Amino acid sequence: MANIKDVGKLIPLKEAASYTAEYRAQSPAKAPLGHLFGEKVVMEVLNQQGAEGIRIYYGIKPGTVERELILVGVDKHGNDIIPGVYGDRSEICPPMCATANAINGL
């Protein structure tokens, strides 16, 4: 297994923009473009003892169709930290979007 701290990679803007453009092309109208989590929540999840990464789970609030992303700390073995600190309540874009750019296509 890879070192958890090394999972993922940085990609150039052109590649990121092509991925998000393809997502928009394949998604229904008015589908969320993204989710914003502030530093406080991200750092709380990362700063818990043993956390070396973050896993993001997809969720839907029970009784609704509202999509949610759940942030969970991951230990050096790739396991979710249970019990732990979890992130939720992101701001969805739209309406909470950045100004128009190559990533959001606005």
C-alpha positions in Angstrom: 0.0 0.0 0.0 1.2 3.5 -0.8 2.1 5.9 2.0 -1.2 7.6 2.7 0.5 11.0 2.9 1.6 10.5 -0.8 -1.8 9.5 -2.2 -3.1 11.8 -4.9 -1.2 14.2 -7.2 -1.2 17.7 -8.3 -2.4 18.3 -11.8 -2.1 21.3 -14.2 -5.0 23.8 -14.7 -5.6 22.5 -18.2 -6.2 18.9 -17.0 -8.4 20.1 -14.1 -10.4 22.3 -16.4 -10.9 19.4 -18.9 -12.2 17.2 -16.1 -14.7 19.7 -14.8 -15.8 20.6 -18.3 -16.5 16.9 -18.9 -18.5 16.6 -15.7 -20.6 19.6 -16.7 -21.2 18.1 -20.1 -22.4 14.8 -18.7 -24.4 16.2 -15.7 -28.1 17.2 -15.7 -28.8 21.0 -15.7 -28.4 22.7 -12.4 -26.3 19.9 -11.0 -23.8 21.2 -8.3 -20.5 22.2 -9.7 -18.6 21.8 -6.5 -18.5 22.0 -2.7 -16.6 24.4 -0.5 -15.2 23.4 2.9 -13.4 26.0 4.9 -9.9 25.6 6.5 -11.3 25.1 10.0 -13.2 21.9 9.1 -10.5 20.5 6.9 -7.8 21.1 9.5 -9.9 19.7 12.3 -10.3 16.5 10.4 -6.6 16.4 9.4 -5.3 17.5 12.9 -6.9 14.6 14.8 -4.5 12.1 16.2 -3.3 9.6 13.5 -4.8 11.4 10.5 -2.6 11.3 7.4 -5.2 12.0 4.8 -8.9 12.7 4.1 -11.4 10.4 2.5 -14.5 12.0 1.0 -17.8 10.0 1.1 -20.9 10.8 -1.0 -24.1 11.1 0.9 -27.7 12.1 0.7 -29.6 13.6 3.6 -32.3 11.1 4.6 -35.7 12.1 3.4 -34.3 14.6 0.9 -32.4 14.6 -2.4 -29.7 16.9 -1.0 -26.3 15.7 -1.8 -23.6 15.9 0.9 -19.9 15.2 1.0 -18.6 13.8 4.3 -14.9 14.3 5.2 -13.3 11.5 7.2 -9.8 11.3 8.6 -7.7 8.4 7.3 -4.8 6.8 9.2 -1.5 5.5 7.9 -3.1 2.1 7.1 -5.8 3.7 4.9 -8.5 3.1 7.5 -11.2 5.7 8.4 -10.6 7.1 11.8 -13.7 5.8 13.8 -14.6 7.3 16.1 -13.3 10.6 15.0 -14.0 14.1 13.7 -16.1 14.4 10.5 -16.8 17.3 8.1 -20.1 18.1 6.5 -22.2 21.2 5.7 -20.2 22.3 2.7 -21.4 25.3 0.7 -22.6 24.1 -2.8 -21.7 25.9 -6.0 -23.9 27.4 -7.2 -24.8 29.6 -5.5 -21.5 29.8 -3.5 -19.2 29.9 -6.5 -15.9 31.6 -7.3 -15.9 34.2 -10.1 -15.8 32.7 -13.6 -12.7 30.7 -14.3 -11.4 27.7 -16.3 -12.3 25.2 -13.5 -16.0 26.2 -12.9 -16.9 27.2 -16.5 -19.1 30.1 -15.4 
